[in-house]
Structure formats: structure tokens, C-alpha cells
Amino acid sequence: MDKKKINAVVAAAVLAGSSAIFNAGADTAKKYKGDIDLDGSVSARDVMIYKHCLTKTAYLEDEDVEIADINEDGVINVYDEILAKRIAMGIIDPIKIKAENPDPPSKITISDMPSEYQYAADWIWQNRVVAEQSTVRRNTIFDQIIAGNGTLNYVVKWQSYKTVTLEQRRAFETMLENAVNDWTDWLVGYENWPYDHVDVKVVGWAVIDRNVMQDLQPDEIVYDTTTPYDSSFDTSNGVEEIPNVVADPPAELSRMEHFSDPNYEYPGGLDKRFDMCMWATQGFPSIGGCGGDWGQRLSDNAYLSMIDGTGLHVLEHELGHGFGMTDFYGGEGEKGGFPPGGFPGGENSLMMAGSAMKITDFDGWELRYFWSKIKDEDGRFPSLQNQ
């Protein structure tokens, strides 16, 4: 990453998403690895700074690199961000980080769930998840990751006439990987979840106009055959029209179309399949969207605003549905509602729209709880159950 030298700026400028340079400006030998803002702890604030640095909306000065390079491999990259996130979550002790070989995450089980979370998690499972069967279909993101051997593949469904640069397209892949791992980092070291990191790739673009792809590279796969699209049931932003056509990637490469057939072979092999779509629609409301095990649909503007690493909570909310999590639109203790007594921990839930701007501690434990409930289902994860 190129470095630039200007006066130090406050962390708030970085967290607000402005283009900035962050200078820790202190004796790194006395500080924790990953504590970029030098407040004495590694927190979500530091993780956000990593995101800005990796998406090049902020830059570390040379003297700050020693702190940021947690695994001491000489490069500030996504692996340092992952370690910072695990330190912030309490999975790794920052004092015990060793060069190139940090201590492995401690083993966590459902018995470690804070006691005050238990009732709410049980209520959600019985009254929402079981009642709505949101984890029954064996195509949740849990299933997709396990079937993909620790990977997720996306096709970007670009239902828009706005152009996208090569740099933006690459940033979308990083954005998706960050958002997915913001969830799955909660599973690292938990029971028998097998992966430390989920590799996310964009394996194709489905576009309604091939000309939107600026500086198209020879290895980029583009699908541009369109079909009519009826937007009468969509909500519009009132400013732009939703295109009346859409392009779809080949059904033979879609996991959604074939997950129920364990013997299905994707043309070209497993790496050629796509698990979900990142569906961006011109004219869609800038706030809000929909999601499930098929993908996440937001406006094109919303996605474009996220590639600097900010505002991921909307995408991460929709990703939550892919894991089987439900919306909390009803009242307390009601059908479609939230647990009696509310959400423990004082942070509400990302799945209660507007009540949280990040994956909360309770959300992370709810994800772990879901994994505990489905991981031993007969025949669901044979590669794990045969170990």
C-alpha cells in the first residue's frame, strides 16, 4: 500500500468514511498489535480503520505499520484485519500473538453462551426459526460454505445502466468477503466449525448492457442475455425507473438450482459454480433491500456507496437471512416479533432493522446457536460428521 505523509487526523474522520491518513503517532513498542488508534485496546474502531486502509480510503504512516502488521509478515492485508477482529471479539489474546503463527483460537462451545442470552436465543429458535422453518432448506450460507470447502462464489447481477470500473468491480469482491467474514468470524474456534476464513470470489457478472463494464479484462466472465422484467411489485426510489429487463447467469452453474442433488456435477467443476447473487438494481430504494440463501438485493447506489468499507450493516442484515435469521418486525413476544424482555446485552440486533448498525454480540451468539442446532442433523454435513 502506498504511504503518504500529512499531519495526523482524528479517528472520527476515518470512521466517517472520509478519505484520510491515520497516524497513530506514539511509541509502538508499548502498544498492542492491532491497536491502531492507540487507545489501549483492540476494538471495533480499530477493525473499521483496517477496512478503510484496505479499501484505500485511509492510509497508515510508516511508523504505524508495526502496530498494524499483527502477524508480522511485512504486509498489511485482510489477514491482519481478521486477527484484529478476533482480538476485539476476545477469541485471541493480543499479548500472545506470535510472528507468522499466532496462538490458535480457544475452543468455544454453546456452554460458553452468556446465561442472559439463553432465554432470548431459545425463544427466537422455537417461535421464529422453527415456526418459519428458516434453516430447514439445506442451502443456508452454512451449507454453501461447507459444500464449497470454505469458499463462497458470487455472480453480480447488475440490473443497472450505471458504469462500473475495474477498480470498483475488484472492490465489490473485497466488500463481499469482508461482510461474509464479519458473520463467520463468530464461528472460528466454535465447536467443529472447520474454517478460519471464508474466501469469497466473484465468478461472473450478469449485466443488462455490456457497455457498463469499463476496462473489461480477458478473464472476466460476463453474461448479457436479457429477459423482460416486471418491476410492478418492486418499491422504487421515486427518482429512477427500475429497468424492465434483467440478465441471469446460467442455471446449470447455480447452487440454488442443484443443492438438493448431492450427485450433481457443475460444468467445469465446483469452482465454476455460484452460490448467490449480489443483485444491484437501479431505481431501488437506497435504504433497505431483501436477502436470503439466493443472495442479497440492494440498490446499485447502495452497493456503490459500500465499496469504501462503510455502511455494510445493510448488506450484513440481508446476509443474516441467508444464515436463516429472521426479521424482527412484530412486537415484543408477538408472532413475527422479538423476544419477551427484548434483546440482552443492550445492543438490540442487526436483524431488527434500524436498531443496530453492526453485528451485535447477541447476533454473533445467535449465529453460533444456529450452527449448534443444525450441524449434527443427519446427513446434512457428512464431511464433518465423518471426521
C-alpha positions as a Markdown table, in Angstrom:
| # | Residue | x | y | z |
|---|---|---|---|---|
| 1 | Met | 0.0 | 0.0 | 0.0 |
| 2 | Asp | 1.4 | 3.4 | -0.9 |
| 3 | Lys | 2.1 | 5.7 | 2.1 |
| 4 | Lys | 1.6 | 9.4 | 2.3 |
| 5 | Lys | 2.7 | 11.8 | 4.9 |
| 6 | Ile | 0.5 | 14.6 | 6.3 |
| 7 | Asn | -0.5 | 15.7 | 9.8 |
| 8 | Ala | -2.3 | 13.2 | 11.9 |
| 9 | Val | -6.1 | 13.1 | 11.7 |
| 10 | Val | -8.6 | 12.1 | 14.3 |
| 11 | Ala | -10.0 | 8.6 | 14.1 |
| 12 | Ala | -13.5 | 10.0 | 13.6 |
| 13 | Ala | -12.6 | 11.2 | 10.1 |
| 14 | Val | -11.7 | 7.6 | 9.2 |
| 15 | Leu | -14.8 | 6.1 | 10.8 |
| 16 | Ala | -16.9 | 8.6 | 9.0 |
| 17 | Gly | -15.6 | 7.3 | 5.7 |
| 18 | Ser | -13.8 | 10.4 | 4.5 |
| 19 | Ser | -10.6 | 9.9 | 2.6 |
| 20 | Ala | -7.9 | 10.4 | 5.2 |
| 21 | Ile | -4.5 | 9.4 | 6.5 |
| 22 | Phe | -4.4 | 7.9 | 10.0 |
| 23 | Asn | -1.3 | 8.5 | 12.1 |
| 24 | Ala | -1.1 | 6.7 | 15.5 |
| 25 | Gly | 1.8 | 8.9 | 16.5 |
| 26 | Ala | 3.1 | 7.1 | 19.6 |
| 27 | Asp | 5.7 | 4.6 | 20.7 |
| 28 | Thr | 4.6 | 1.3 | 19.1 |
| 29 | Ala | 6.7 | -0.8 | 21.4 |
| 30 | Lys | 4.4 | 0.0 | 24.3 |
| 31 | Lys | 1.2 | -0.8 | 22.4 |
| 32 | Tyr | -0.8 | -3.9 | 21.5 |
| 33 | Lys | -0.6 | -5.3 | 18.0 |
| 34 | Gly | -3.7 | -4.1 | 16.1 |
| 35 | Asp | -4.4 | -1.1 | 18.4 |
| 36 | Ile | -4.1 | 1.4 | 15.6 |
| 37 | Asp | -5.9 | 4.2 | 17.4 |
| 38 | Leu | -3.7 | 3.7 | 20.5 |
| 39 | Asp | -6.5 | 3.8 | 23.0 |
| 40 | Gly | -5.0 | 0.8 | 24.9 |
| 41 | Ser | -7.3 | -1.9 | 23.4 |
| 42 | Val | -8.1 | -3.5 | 20.1 |
| 43 | Ser | -11.7 | -2.7 | 19.3 |
| 44 | Ala | -14.3 | -2.5 | 16.6 |
| 45 | Arg | -12.9 | 1.0 | 16.0 |
| 46 | Asp | -9.5 | -0.5 | 15.0 |
| 47 | Val | -11.2 | -3.1 | 12.8 |
| 48 | Met | -13.0 | -0.3 | 10.9 |
| 49 | Ile | -9.7 | 1.5 | 10.4 |
| 50 | Tyr | -8.3 | -1.6 | 8.8 |
| 51 | Lys | -11.2 | -1.7 | 6.4 |
| 52 | His | -10.6 | 1.8 | 5.4 |
| 53 | Cys | -6.9 | 1.2 | 4.9 |
| 54 | Leu | -7.5 | -2.0 | 2.8 |
| 55 | Thr | -10.0 | -0.2 | 0.6 |
| 56 | Lys | -7.6 | 2.8 | 0.3 |
| 57 | Thr | -9.9 | 5.4 | 1.7 |
| 58 | Ala | -7.3 | 5.9 | 4.5 |
| 59 | Tyr | -3.6 | 5.3 | 4.8 |
| 60 | Leu | -1.2 | 4.4 | 7.6 |
| 61 | Glu | 2.0 | 6.3 | 8.0 |
| 62 | Asp | 5.2 | 4.3 | 8.1 |
| 63 | Glu | 5.7 | 4.4 | 11.9 |
| 64 | Asp | 2.2 | 2.9 | 12.4 |
| 65 | Val | 2.8 | -0.2 | 10.2 |
| 66 | Glu | 4.5 | -2.1 | 13.0 |
| 67 | Ile | 1.3 | -1.9 | 15.1 |
| 68 | Ala | -1.0 | -2.8 | 12.2 |
| 69 | Asp | 1.1 | -5.8 | 11.0 |
| 70 | Ile | -0.3 | -8.3 | 13.6 |
| 71 | Asn | 1.2 | -11.5 | 12.0 |
| 72 | Glu | 4.5 | -9.7 | 11.2 |
| 73 | Asp | 4.6 | -10.8 | 7.6 |
| 74 | Gly | 5.6 | -7.4 | 6.4 |
| 75 | Val | 2.3 | -6.7 | 4.7 |
| 76 | Ile | -0.9 | -5.0 | 5.9 |
| 77 | Asn | -3.7 | -7.1 | 4.5 |
| 78 | Val | -7.0 | -8.9 | 5.2 |
| 79 | Tyr | -5.3 | -11.4 | 7.4 |
| 80 | Asp | -4.3 | -8.6 | 9.8 |
| 81 | Glu | -7.8 | -7.4 | 9.8 |
| 82 | Ile | -9.1 | -10.9 | 10.6 |
| 83 | Leu | -6.7 | -11.2 | 13.6 |
| 84 | Ala | -7.7 | -7.7 | 14.8 |
| 85 | Lys | -11.4 | -8.7 | 14.6 |
| 86 | Arg | -10.7 | -11.9 | 16.6 |
| 87 | Ile | -8.8 | -9.9 | 19.3 |
| 88 | Ala | -11.7 | -7.5 | 19.5 |
| 89 | Met | -14.1 | -10.4 | 19.9 |
| 90 | Gly | -12.0 | -11.9 | 22.7 |
| 91 | Ile | -11.1 | -15.1 | 20.7 |
| 92 | Ile | -7.4 | -14.3 | 20.6 |
| 93 | Asp | -5.3 | -12.7 | 23.4 |
| 94 | Pro | -3.3 | -9.9 | 21.8 |
| 95 | Ile | -0.4 | -10.4 | 24.2 |
| 96 | Lys | 0.0 | -14.0 | 22.9 |
| 97 | Ile | 0.2 | -13.1 | 19.2 |
| 98 | Lys | 3.4 | -14.6 | 17.7 |
| 99 | Ala | 5.0 | -13.8 | 14.4 |
| 100 | Glu | 3.6 | -15.9 | 11.5 |
| 101 | Asn | 2.0 | -18.3 | 13.9 |
| 102 | Pro | -0.5 | -16.7 | 16.4 |
| 103 | Asp | -1.9 | -18.8 | 19.1 |
| 104 | Pro | -5.0 | -20.7 | 17.7 |
| 105 | Pro | -8.4 | -19.5 | 18.8 |
| 106 | Ser | -9.6 | -21.0 | 22.0 |
| 107 | Lys | -12.3 | -23.6 | 21.7 |
| 108 | Ile | -15.8 | -22.2 | 22.3 |
| 109 | Thr | -19.0 | -24.2 | 22.8 |
| 110 | Ile | -22.6 | -23.5 | 23.4 |
| 111 | Ser | -22.0 | -23.8 | 27.1 |
| 112 | Asp | -20.0 | -20.6 | 26.9 |
| 113 | Met | -23.0 | -18.6 | 25.8 |
| 114 | Pro | -23.7 | -15.8 | 28.4 |
| 115 | Ser | -26.6 | -17.0 | 30.6 |
| 116 | Glu | -28.6 | -13.9 | 30.0 |
| 117 | Tyr | -28.6 | -14.7 | 26.2 |
| 118 | Gln | -30.1 | -18.2 | 26.7 |
| 119 | Tyr | -33.8 | -17.3 | 27.0 |
| 120 | Ala | -33.8 | -14.9 | 24.1 |
| 121 | Ala | -32.0 | -17.4 | 21.8 |
| 122 | Asp | -34.3 | -20.3 | 22.8 |
| 123 | Trp | -37.4 | -18.1 | 22.2 |
| 124 | Ile | -36.2 | -17.0 | 18.8 |
| 125 | Trp | -35.4 | -20.6 | 17.8 |
| 126 | Gln | -38.7 | -22.0 | 18.8 |
| 127 | Asn | -41.1 | -19.1 | 18.0 |
| 128 | Arg | -39.4 | -17.8 | 14.8 |
| 129 | Val | -36.9 | -20.2 | 13.3 |
| 130 | Val | -38.7 | -23.5 | 13.9 |
| 131 | Ala | -42.1 | -21.9 | 13.2 |
| 132 | Glu | -40.9 | -20.3 | 10.0 |
| 133 | Gln | -38.6 | -23.2 | 9.0 |
| 134 | Ser | -35.9 | -20.7 | 8.1 |
| 135 | Thr | -33.0 | -23.2 | 8.4 |
| 136 | Val | -34.8 | -26.3 | 7.1 |
| 137 | Arg | -33.7 | -25.8 | 3.5 |
| 138 | Arg | -30.2 | -27.2 | 3.2 |
| 139 | Asn | -29.0 | -24.2 | 1.2 |
| 140 | Thr | -28.2 | -21.8 | 4.0 |
| 141 | Ile | -24.9 | -19.9 | 3.9 |
| 142 | Phe | -23.7 | -22.5 | 6.4 |
| 143 | Asp | -24.5 | -25.2 | 3.8 |
| 144 | Gln | -23.0 | -23.3 | 1.0 |
| 145 | Ile | -19.6 | -22.7 | 2.7 |
| 146 | Ile | -19.3 | -26.3 | 3.8 |
| 147 | Ala | -20.2 | -27.6 | 0.3 |
| 148 | Gly | -17.7 | -25.1 | -1.2 |
| 149 | Asn | -14.9 | -26.3 | 1.1 |
| 150 | Gly | -14.6 | -22.9 | 2.8 |
| 151 | Thr | -15.5 | -20.8 | -0.2 |
| 152 | Leu | -18.4 | -18.7 | -1.4 |
| 153 | Asn | -18.8 | -17.8 | -5.1 |
| 154 | Tyr | -21.0 | -14.9 | -6.3 |
| 155 | Val | -22.3 | -13.6 | -9.6 |
| 156 | Val | -23.0 | -9.9 | -9.6 |
| 157 | Lys | -26.4 | -9.3 | -11.1 |
| 158 | Trp | -26.0 | -5.7 | -12.3 |
| 159 | Gln | -29.6 | -4.6 | -13.2 |
| 160 | Ser | -28.4 | -1.1 | -13.9 |
| 161 | Tyr | -27.1 | 1.2 | -16.7 |
| 162 | Lys | -24.5 | 2.8 | -14.4 |
| 163 | Thr | -20.9 | 2.0 | -15.4 |
| 164 | Val | -18.6 | 0.1 | -13.1 |
| 165 | Thr | -14.8 | 0.5 | -13.3 |
| 166 | Leu | -12.4 | -2.4 | -12.9 |
| 167 | Glu | -11.3 | -1.0 | -9.6 |
| 168 | Gln | -14.9 | -0.9 | -8.4 |
| 169 | Arg | -15.5 | -4.5 | -9.5 |
| 170 | Arg | -12.5 | -5.6 | -7.6 |
| 171 | Ala | -13.6 | -3.6 | -4.6 |
| 172 | Phe | -17.0 | -5.4 | -4.7 |
| 173 | Glu | -15.3 | -8.7 | -4.2 |
| 174 | Thr | -13.4 | -7.4 | -1.2 |
| 175 | Met | -16.6 | -5.9 | 0.2 |
| 176 | Leu | -18.5 | -9.2 | 0.0 |
| 177 | Glu | -15.6 | -11.1 | 1.6 |
| 178 | Asn | -15.5 | -8.6 | 4.5 |
| 179 | Ala | -19.3 | -8.7 | 5.0 |
| 180 | Val | -19.4 | -12.5 | 5.0 |
| 181 | Asn | -16.5 | -12.9 | 7.4 |
| 182 | Asp | -18.0 | -10.3 | 9.7 |
| 183 | Trp | -20.5 | -13.1 | 10.4 |
| 184 | Thr | -18.4 | -16.2 | 10.1 |
| 185 | Asp | -15.6 | -14.9 | 12.3 |
| 186 | Trp | -18.0 | -15.6 | 15.1 |
| 187 | Leu | -17.8 | -19.3 | 14.2 |
| 188 | Val | -14.0 | -19.5 | 14.3 |
| 189 | Gly | -13.0 | -21.9 | 17.1 |
| 190 | Tyr | -16.6 | -22.6 | 17.8 |
| 191 | Glu | -17.5 | -26.3 | 18.2 |
| 192 | Asn | -16.5 | -28.0 | 15.0 |
| 193 | Trp | -16.7 | -25.2 | 12.5 |
| 194 | Pro | -13.8 | -26.0 | 10.2 |
| 195 | Tyr | -12.7 | -22.7 | 8.7 |
| 196 | Asp | -10.6 | -19.8 | 9.9 |
| 197 | His | -11.6 | -17.7 | 7.0 |
| 198 | Val | -14.1 | -17.9 | 4.1 |
| 199 | Asp | -12.7 | -17.0 | 0.7 |
| 200 | Val | -15.3 | -15.1 | -1.4 |
| 201 | Lys | -15.0 | -14.7 | -5.1 |
| 202 | Val | -17.0 | -13.0 | -7.9 |
| 203 | Val | -17.0 | -15.5 | -10.7 |
| 204 | Gly | -19.2 | -13.6 | -13.2 |
| 205 | Trp | -21.2 | -10.6 | -14.0 |
| 206 | Ala | -24.8 | -10.7 | -15.4 |
| 207 | Val | -25.4 | -7.3 | -17.0 |
| 208 | Ile | -28.2 | -5.7 | -19.0 |
| 209 | Asp | -25.8 | -3.7 | -21.0 |
| 210 | Arg | -22.3 | -5.0 | -21.7 |
| 211 | Asn | -21.0 | -1.4 | -22.1 |
| 212 | Val | -21.3 | -0.8 | -18.3 |
| 213 | Met | -18.2 | -2.9 | -17.8 |
| 214 | Gln | -15.3 | -0.5 | -18.2 |
| 215 | Asp | -11.8 | -1.8 | -18.9 |
| 216 | Leu | -13.2 | -5.3 | -19.2 |
| 217 | Gln | -10.4 | -7.9 | -18.6 |
| 218 | Pro | -10.0 | -11.1 | -20.7 |
| 219 | Asp | -10.5 | -13.3 | -17.6 |
| 220 | Glu | -13.8 | -11.6 | -16.6 |
| 221 | Ile | -16.9 | -13.6 | -17.3 |
| 222 | Val | -19.9 | -11.6 | -18.5 |
| 223 | Tyr | -23.5 | -12.8 | -19.1 |
| 224 | Asp | -25.5 | -10.3 | -21.1 |
| 225 | Thr | -28.5 | -12.1 | -22.5 |
| 226 | Thr | -31.6 | -10.3 | -21.1 |
| 227 | Thr | -35.2 | -11.2 | -20.4 |
| 228 | Pro | -38.2 | -9.0 | -19.7 |
| 229 | Tyr | -38.5 | -7.9 | -16.1 |
| 230 | Asp | -41.8 | -6.8 | -14.4 |
| 231 | Ser | -41.0 | -4.2 | -11.7 |
| 232 | Ser | -44.6 | -3.5 | -10.8 |
| 233 | Phe | -44.2 | -5.4 | -7.5 |
| 234 | Asp | -40.9 | -3.6 | -6.6 |
| 235 | Thr | -40.6 | -0.5 | -4.5 |
| 236 | Ser | -39.0 | 2.4 | -6.4 |
| 237 | Asn | -36.9 | 5.2 | -5.1 |
| 238 | Gly | -39.2 | 7.6 | -7.0 |
| 239 | Val | -36.4 | 9.2 | -8.9 |
| 240 | Glu | -35.1 | 6.5 | -11.3 |
| 241 | Glu | -37.0 | 3.8 | -13.2 |
| 242 | Ile | -36.3 | 0.2 | -12.5 |
| 243 | Pro | -35.0 | -1.4 | -15.7 |
| 244 | Asn | -37.6 | -3.5 | -17.5 |
| 245 | Val | -35.0 | -6.2 | -18.3 |
| 246 | Val | -32.7 | -8.4 | -16.3 |
| 247 | Ala | -29.8 | -10.7 | -17.1 |
| 248 | Asp | -29.4 | -14.1 | -15.3 |
| 249 | Pro | -26.4 | -16.3 | -15.0 |
| 250 | Pro | -26.6 | -19.9 | -16.3 |
| 251 | Ala | -28.9 | -22.1 | -14.2 |
| 252 | Glu | -26.6 | -25.1 | -14.6 |
| 253 | Leu | -23.9 | -23.2 | -12.6 |
| 254 | Ser | -26.3 | -22.2 | -9.8 |
| 255 | Arg | -26.2 | -24.0 | -6.4 |
| 256 | Met | -29.7 | -22.8 | -5.7 |
| 257 | Glu | -30.9 | -24.9 | -8.6 |
| 258 | His | -29.0 | -28.0 | -7.7 |
| 259 | Phe | -28.3 | -28.1 | -3.9 |
| 260 | Ser | -30.8 | -30.9 | -3.3 |
| 261 | Asp | -28.9 | -33.2 | -5.7 |
| 262 | Pro | -25.7 | -34.4 | -3.9 |
| 263 | Asn | -24.5 | -36.1 | -7.1 |
| 264 | Tyr | -24.8 | -33.0 | -9.4 |
| 265 | Glu | -21.6 | -32.0 | -11.1 |
| 266 | Tyr | -21.2 | -28.4 | -12.2 |
| 267 | Pro | -19.9 | -27.9 | -15.7 |
| 268 | Gly | -16.2 | -27.1 | -15.3 |
| 269 | Gly | -16.1 | -28.2 | -11.7 |
| 270 | Leu | -17.0 | -26.9 | -8.3 |
| 271 | Asp | -15.0 | -23.7 | -8.7 |
| 272 | Lys | -17.2 | -22.6 | -11.6 |
| 273 | Arg | -20.5 | -22.7 | -9.6 |
| 274 | Phe | -22.0 | -19.7 | -8.0 |
| 275 | Asp | -23.7 | -19.8 | -4.6 |
| 276 | Met | -25.5 | -16.5 | -4.5 |
| 277 | Cys | -26.1 | -13.3 | -6.4 |
| 278 | Met | -25.2 | -9.8 | -5.4 |
| 279 | Trp | -28.2 | -8.2 | -7.1 |
| 280 | Ala | -27.9 | -4.4 | -7.7 |
| 281 | Thr | -31.0 | -2.7 | -9.1 |
| 282 | Gln | -31.1 | 0.8 | -10.5 |
| 283 | Gly | -34.1 | 2.7 | -9.1 |
| 284 | Phe | -34.4 | 0.5 | -6.0 |
| 285 | Pro | -34.6 | 2.4 | -2.6 |
| 286 | Ser | -31.2 | 3.4 | -1.3 |
| 287 | Ile | -32.0 | 2.2 | 2.2 |
| 288 | Gly | -33.4 | -1.3 | 2.6 |
| 289 | Gly | -33.3 | -4.4 | 0.5 |
| 290 | Cys | -34.0 | -8.1 | 0.6 |
| 291 | Gly | -31.9 | -11.2 | 1.1 |
| 292 | Gly | -31.9 | -15.0 | 1.5 |
| 293 | Asp | -29.9 | -18.1 | 0.5 |
| 294 | Trp | -30.3 | -16.9 | -3.1 |
| 295 | Gly | -28.3 | -13.7 | -2.5 |
| 296 | Gln | -28.8 | -10.0 | -1.5 |
| 297 | Arg | -30.7 | -7.4 | -3.4 |
| 298 | Leu | -30.0 | -3.7 | -2.8 |
| 299 | Ser | -29.9 | -0.6 | -5.0 |
| 300 | Asp | -26.9 | 0.0 | -7.3 |
| 301 | Asn | -26.3 | 3.2 | -5.4 |
| 302 | Ala | -26.3 | 1.4 | -2.0 |
| 303 | Tyr | -23.7 | -1.1 | -3.2 |
| 304 | Leu | -21.5 | 1.6 | -4.8 |
| 305 | Ser | -21.6 | 3.5 | -1.5 |
| 306 | Met | -20.3 | 0.4 | 0.4 |
| 307 | Ile | -17.1 | -0.3 | -1.5 |
| 308 | Asp | -15.2 | 2.1 | 0.7 |
| 309 | Gly | -15.9 | -0.3 | 3.6 |
| 310 | Thr | -18.6 | 1.7 | 5.2 |
| 311 | Gly | -22.4 | 1.1 | 5.6 |
| 312 | Leu | -22.0 | -2.7 | 5.4 |
| 313 | His | -24.7 | -3.2 | 8.0 |
| 314 | Val | -27.5 | -3.1 | 5.4 |
| 315 | Leu | -25.7 | -5.9 | 3.4 |
| 316 | Glu | -24.9 | -7.8 | 6.5 |
| 317 | His | -28.5 | -7.7 | 7.6 |
| 318 | Glu | -29.5 | -9.3 | 4.3 |
| 319 | Leu | -26.7 | -11.8 | 4.7 |
| 320 | Gly | -28.1 | -12.7 | 8.1 |
| 321 | His | -31.2 | -14.0 | 6.3 |
| 322 | Gly | -29.0 | -16.3 | 4.3 |
| 323 | Phe | -27.9 | -18.0 | 7.6 |
| 324 | Gly | -31.6 | -18.4 | 8.5 |
| 325 | Met | -32.0 | -15.4 | 10.7 |
| 326 | Thr | -35.4 | -13.7 | 10.8 |
| 327 | Asp | -36.5 | -10.1 | 10.7 |
| 328 | Phe | -38.0 | -8.7 | 13.9 |
| 329 | Tyr | -40.8 | -6.6 | 12.6 |
| 330 | Gly | -43.5 | -7.5 | 15.1 |
| 331 | Gly | -43.9 | -6.5 | 18.7 |
| 332 | Glu | -42.4 | -8.0 | 21.9 |
| 333 | Gly | -43.3 | -11.7 | 22.2 |
| 334 | Glu | -45.6 | -11.5 | 19.1 |
| 335 | Lys | -45.6 | -13.6 | 16.0 |
| 336 | Gly | -43.0 | -12.1 | 13.8 |
| 337 | Gly | -41.7 | -10.2 | 16.8 |
| 338 | Phe | -38.8 | -10.2 | 19.2 |
| 339 | Pro | -38.1 | -12.0 | 22.5 |
| 340 | Pro | -40.1 | -11.0 | 25.6 |
| 341 | Gly | -37.9 | -8.7 | 27.5 |
| 342 | Gly | -36.1 | -7.5 | 24.4 |
| 343 | Phe | -32.5 | -8.3 | 23.3 |
| 344 | Pro | -30.0 | -9.0 | 26.0 |
| 345 | Gly | -26.7 | -7.1 | 26.0 |
| 346 | Gly | -28.1 | -3.7 | 25.5 |
| 347 | Glu | -27.3 | -3.6 | 21.7 |
| 348 | Asn | -30.5 | -4.8 | 20.2 |
| 349 | Ser | -30.0 | -6.8 | 17.0 |
| 350 | Leu | -28.8 | -6.1 | 13.4 |
| 351 | Met | -31.8 | -8.2 | 12.3 |
| 352 | Met | -34.2 | -5.6 | 13.9 |
| 353 | Ala | -33.9 | -3.0 | 11.1 |
| 354 | Gly | -32.8 | 0.4 | 12.4 |
| 355 | Ser | -31.9 | -0.8 | 15.9 |
| 356 | Ala | -28.2 | -1.7 | 15.4 |
| 357 | Met | -25.5 | -0.6 | 12.9 |
| 358 | Lys | -23.4 | -3.7 | 13.3 |
| 359 | Ile | -23.5 | -7.4 | 14.1 |
| 360 | Thr | -24.0 | -7.3 | 17.9 |
| 361 | Asp | -22.6 | -9.6 | 20.5 |
| 362 | Phe | -26.0 | -11.3 | 20.8 |
| 363 | Asp | -26.3 | -11.7 | 17.0 |
| 364 | Gly | -22.9 | -13.4 | 17.0 |
| 365 | Trp | -24.0 | -15.8 | 19.7 |
| 366 | Glu | -27.3 | -16.4 | 17.8 |
| 367 | Leu | -25.3 | -17.4 | 14.8 |
| 368 | Arg | -23.3 | -19.8 | 16.9 |
| 369 | Tyr | -26.6 | -21.1 | 18.4 |
| 370 | Phe | -28.0 | -21.8 | 14.9 |
| 371 | Trp | -24.8 | -23.8 | 14.0 |
| 372 | Ser | -25.2 | -25.8 | 17.1 |
| 373 | Lys | -28.7 | -26.7 | 16.2 |
| 374 | Ile | -28.1 | -27.8 | 12.6 |
| 375 | Lys | -24.6 | -29.1 | 12.5 |
| 376 | Asp | -25.5 | -32.6 | 13.6 |
| 377 | Glu | -28.6 | -33.1 | 11.5 |
| 378 | Asp | -28.5 | -36.5 | 9.9 |
| 379 | Gly | -26.8 | -36.3 | 6.5 |
| 380 | Arg | -26.6 | -32.5 | 6.4 |
| 381 | Phe | -22.8 | -32.1 | 6.7 |
| 382 | Pro | -21.4 | -35.5 | 6.0 |
| 383 | Ser | -17.9 | -34.2 | 5.5 |
| 384 | Leu | -17.9 | -33.1 | 9.2 |
| 385 | Gln | -19.9 | -35.9 | 10.7 |
| 386 | Asn | -17.5 | -38.5 | 9.2 |
| 387 | Gln | -14.5 | -36.9 | 10.8 |
